[in-house]
Amino acid sequence: MHTQDGRTRRGVERISVMDELERIKKLAGVDNIQPSMGENISQIATAKAEYQRKHKIKAGDPEWFKLWFAQPKLTGENPMPKK
């Protein structure tokens, strides 16, 4: 069976499903994913782990939280000031 514009009913259903998927992606915030800022997470984590060992920082200490949870690109703070 065809619609007025010549498409099949199945084609119309497929388009509406794709439209619905695009709407869901937009609502979820994954329709426009930005590329990374050029960071290599494993290199950063390795550097932080070495810094933690070198300065004998224990998990749960205020320095440990600052080291692992600081947002330098957001706040400008330096999580490894003792280099």
HUJO-V826817 format. One record per backbone hydrogen bond with DSSP energy under -1.0 kcal/mol. NH is the residue of the N-H (numbers start at 1). CO is the residue of the C=O. Records with the same first field share a line. If there is no record, write none. Layout:
BEGIN
NH: CO, CO
END
This chain:
BEGIN
3: 7
6: 3
9: 1
12: 8
13: 9
14: 10
15: 11
16: 12
17: 13
18: 14
19: 15
20: 16
21: 17
22: 18
23: 19
24: 20
25: 21
26: 22
27: 23
28: 24
30: 25
44: 40
45: 41
46: 42
47: 43
48: 44
49: 45
50: 46
51: 47
52: 48
53: 49
54: 50
55: 51
56: 53
57: 52
61: 58
65: 61
66: 62
67: 63
68: 64
69: 65
70: 66
74: 71
75: 71
76: 72
END
